[in-house]
Amino acid sequence: NTNSILITATKHNPCPSIIQSTFDNLRNYKNQVLLLDGGTGEELFRRGVPDDRQIWSATAVVHPQHHGTMRDVHRSFIDAGSDVITTNSYGITPGVGFDDHEIEEYVGTAGRLARESVMGRDGDDNNGDGDGNDVCPSTIVLGSLGPLVESYRPDKVLPHAKGVHTYKIMVRALSPHVDCFVAETMSSIEESTQAVEAVASSSLQIPMLVSYTLESQGAIRSGEPVVEGIRRLLDFAKTKEVQLLGIMFNCAEPEAISLAFRNIQSDGDLKTKLQERGIILGAYANRLTPVAPDWSLEESEEAQPMRDDLGPERYYDFISEWNGMGVQILGGCCGIMPEHIAYMRSHLRSS
């Protein structure tokens, strides 16, 4: 039975204590920050991996000659100060032509490469056998669950059952390698519930984060207001008994993310509910010029242009603003480089 195979427990190498202790600290000490990595795909291309307009950053996973560069990119963010790296599984989807078996293989490879990038960085292999399983490293590995067809396109979201089926494959493939899942760049509540349901189906009880992409006025790309959308997500996650640790916004203009947080700040009932549930807020914006509502990777002939006004100093202005609104998980998405992360780390430390 295929479905039963997909939710069968596999060995989970990372130990859960790093996630539990990290989020306990964030809840107990509001001045604490968890620093994510930046835009993996753009950093791969900057280092010479071809920008394949069909499978995008998945090129670095599918072709073994790029695996060394993939590890180097993960390590560059760790060296810059990231507390977290994210698996490069975002682009391994049915929407670009991968079948179920390829998704399981390549998503698992992305998880393995991320875990290997953490090995030995924190003195985590005490017996020298190279397996990295002796104690928990201090760097968290997030397992990326991205949109299955197109980013930014709520109209392209798969039917619920089909989406859950595919996310289950990804969850199973990533589980041996990750500390936590992140459903990221979700363009609608429906899209995010598919990922939540898939994580809930695993017997390993690995926690998760959910992150939404926004339109320019601060609503979720589907047009759903963030306040109403978050309430729906909280209810769904509770029903499915998923350990939801945080809600974030990503791959959107930083100005839109600021608007979304202001809407949350103005809703006292939602703020209370988030606090009672122990939900930590997060954000990692992109450096892209505004992305049109009908944009698609399939039809794009070249990469979306980058803004020239979001260098490390200017981007940190937004980071500081969000942190001042109680946002504790911070990082970057497309076009946010190790240089941005290093600037954030030094200034967050000093402040």
Long-range contacts (C-beta under 8 A, 24 or more apart in sequence): 3-165, 3-168, 5-172, 6-165, 6-168, 6-169, 6-171, 6-172, 6-201, 7-168, 7-172, 7-201, 7-202, 7-203, 8-172, 8-203, 9-202, 9-203, 9-204, 10-172, 10-175, 10-176, 10-204, 11-176, 12-175, 12-176, 12-204, 12-206, 13-115, 13-132, 13-133, 13-176, 13-177, 14-115, 14-136, 14-141, 14-177, 14-178, 14-179, 15-135, 15-136, 16-179, 16-206, 17-136, 18-136, 18-137, 18-138, 18-140, 18-179, 19-140, 19-179, 19-180, 19-207, 19-245, 22-83, 22-140, 23-245, 23-246, 23-278, 23-280, 26-280, 26-328, 26-329, 27-278, 27-280, 30-326, 30-328, 32-328, 33-323, 33-328, 33-329, 33-330, 33-348, 34-83, 34-84, 34-140, 34-280, 34-282, 34-328, 34-329, 34-330, 35-81, 35-82, 35-83, 35-84, 35-330, 35-331, 35-341, 35-344, 35-345, 35-348, 36-82, 36-83, 36-84, 36-86, 36-142, 36-282, 36-284, 36-329, 36-330, 36-331, 36-332, 37-74, 37-77, 37-78, 37-82, 37-84, 37-85, 37-86, 37-331, 37-332, 37-341, 38-77, 38-82, 38-284, 38-331, 38-332, 38-333, 38-336, 38-337, 38-338, 38-340, 38-341, 39-286, 39-287, 39-332, 39-333, 39-334, 39-335, 39-336, 39-337, 40-73, 40-74, 40-86, 40-88, 40-90, 41-88, 41-90, 41-91, 41-334, 42-334, 42-335, 42-337, 43-73, 43-76, 43-77, 43-337, 43-338, 44-69, 44-70, 44-73, 44-88, 45-303, 46-337, 47-72, 47-73, 51-303, 53-297, 53-300, 53-301, 53-302, 54-96, 54-97, 54-297, 54-298, 55-91, 55-92, 55-96, 55-97, 55-98, 56-91, 56-96, 56-297, 57-88, 57-90, 57-91, 58-88, 58-90, 58-91, 58-92, 58-96, 58-98, 58-106, 60-88, 61-88, 61-89, 61-92, 61-106, 61-109, 61-110, 61-113, 62-106, 67-113, 70-113, 70-117, 71-113, 71-116, 71-117, 74-113, 74-114, 74-117, 74-118, 75-117, 75-121, 76-338, 77-338, 77-341, 78-117, 78-118, 78-121, 78-139, 79-338, 80-338, 80-339, 80-341, 80-342, 80-345, 81-341, 81-342, 81-344, 81-345, 81-346, 82-139, 82-331, 82-341, 82-345, 83-138, 83-139, 83-140, 84-139, 84-140, 84-141, 84-142, 84-331, 85-114, 85-117, 85-118, 85-139, 85-140, 85-141, 85-142, 86-114, 86-141, 86-142, 86-143, 86-144, 86-182, 86-184, 87-111, 87-113, 87-114, 87-141, 87-142, 87-143, 87-144, 87-174, 87-177, 87-178, 88-113, 88-114, 88-144, 89-143, 89-144, 89-145, 89-146, 89-170, 89-173, 89-174, 90-144, 90-146, 90-184, 90-185, 91-146, 92-170, 93-146, 93-147, 93-148, 93-149, 93-166, 94-148, 94-149, 94-158, 94-166, 95-147, 95-148, 95-149, 95-150, 95-156, 95-298, 96-297, 96-298, 100-166, 100-169, 103-166, 103-169, 103-170, 103-173, 104-169, 104-170, 104-172, 104-173, 105-173, 107-169, 107-170, 107-173, 107-174, 108-173, 108-174, 108-176, 108-177, 110-144, 110-174, 111-141, 111-143, 111-173, 111-174, 111-176, 111-177, 111-178, 112-177, 114-141, 114-177, 114-178, 115-141, 115-177, 115-178, 140-179, 140-180, 141-177, 141-178, 141-179, 141-180, 142-178, 142-179, 142-180, 142-181, 142-182, 142-209, 143-170, 143-171, 143-174, 143-175, 143-177, 143-178, 143-180, 143-181, 143-182, 143-206, 144-182, 144-184, 145-170, 145-171, 145-181, 145-182, 145-183, 145-184, 145-195, 145-198, 145-199, 146-183, 146-184, 146-185, 147-185, 147-186, 147-187, 147-191, 148-194, 150-296, 150-297, 150-298, 151-185, 151-187, 151-213, 151-251, 151-297, 152-185, 152-187, 152-213, 152-221, 152-251, 152-291, 152-293, 152-295, 153-187, 153-221, 153-295, 153-296, 154-187, 154-188, 154-190, 154-191, 154-220, 154-221, 154-222, 154-223, 156-296, 157-187, 157-188, 157-190, 157-191, 157-194, 158-194, 160-190, 160-193, 160-194, 163-191, 163-194, 163-195, 164-194, 164-197, 164-198, 164-201, 167-194, 167-195, 167-197, 167-198, 167-199, 168-198, 168-201, 168-202, 170-198, 171-198, 171-199, 171-201, 171-202, 171-206, 172-202, 175-202, 175-204, 175-206, 178-206, 179-206, 180-206, 180-207, 180-208, 180-209, 180-245, 181-206, 181-207, 181-208, 181-209, 182-208, 182-209, 182-210, 182-211, 182-248, 183-208, 183-209, 183-210, 183-211, 184-209, 184-211, 184-248, 184-250, 184-251, 185-211, 185-212, 185-213, 185-250, 185-251, 185-333, 186-210, 186-211, 186-212, 186-213, 186-220, 187-212, 187-213, 187-220, 187-221, 187-222, 188-220, 188-221, 188-222, 188-224, 189-220, 189-222, 189-224, 189-229, 189-232, 189-233, 189-236, 190-222, 192-233, 193-233, 193-236, 196-233, 196-236, 196-237, 196-240, 196-242, 196-244, 197-240, 199-242, 200-240, 200-241, 200-242, 205-243, 206-243, 207-242, 207-243, 207-244, 207-245, 208-242, 208-243, 208-244, 208-245, 209-244, 209-245, 209-246, 209-247, 209-248, 209-282, 209-329, 210-237, 210-244, 210-246, 210-247, 210-248, 211-247, 211-248, 211-249, 211-250, 211-282, 211-284, 212-247, 212-248, 212-249, 212-250, 213-249, 213-250, 213-251, 213-252, 214-249, 214-252, 214-253, 214-256, 214-257, 214-259, 214-260, 215-252, 215-256, 215-293, 216-253, 216-255, 216-256, 216-290, 217-256, 217-259, 218-256, 218-257, 218-258, 218-259, 218-260, 218-262, 218-263, 219-260, 221-293, 225-263, 226-260, 226-263, 226-264, 227-263, 227-264, 227-267, 227-270, 230-264, 230-270, 230-274, 231-270, 231-273, 234-273, 234-274, 234-277, 234-279, 244-277, 244-279, 245-278, 245-279, 245-280, 246-279, 246-280, 246-281, 246-282, 246-329, 247-274, 247-279, 247-281, 247-282, 248-281, 248-282, 248-283, 248-284, 248-329, 249-282, 249-283, 249-284, 249-285, 250-283, 250-284, 250-285, 250-286, 250-333, 251-284, 251-285, 251-286, 251-288, 251-333, 251-334, 252-285, 252-286, 253-285, 253-286, 253-288, 253-290, 254-283, 254-285, 254-310, 254-315, 254-318, 255-318, 257-283, 257-285, 257-318, 257-322, 258-318, 258-321, 258-322, 261-322, 261-325, 261-327, 262-325, 265-325, 265-326, 280-328, 280-329, 281-326, 281-327, 281-328, 281-329, 282-327, 282-328, 282-329, 282-330, 282-331, 283-322, 283-327, 283-329, 283-330, 283-331, 284-329, 284-330, 284-331, 284-332, 284-333, 284-336, 285-315, 285-318, 285-332, 285-333, 285-336, 286-332, 286-333, 286-334, 286-335, 286-336, 287-315, 287-332, 287-334, 287-335, 287-336, 288-334, 288-335, 304-334, 306-335, 307-335, 310-335, 311-340, 312-339, 312-340, 312-342, 312-343, 312-344, 313-343, 315-340, 315-343, 315-344, 316-340, 316-343, 316-344, 316-347, 319-344, 319-348, 320-347, 320-351, 323-348
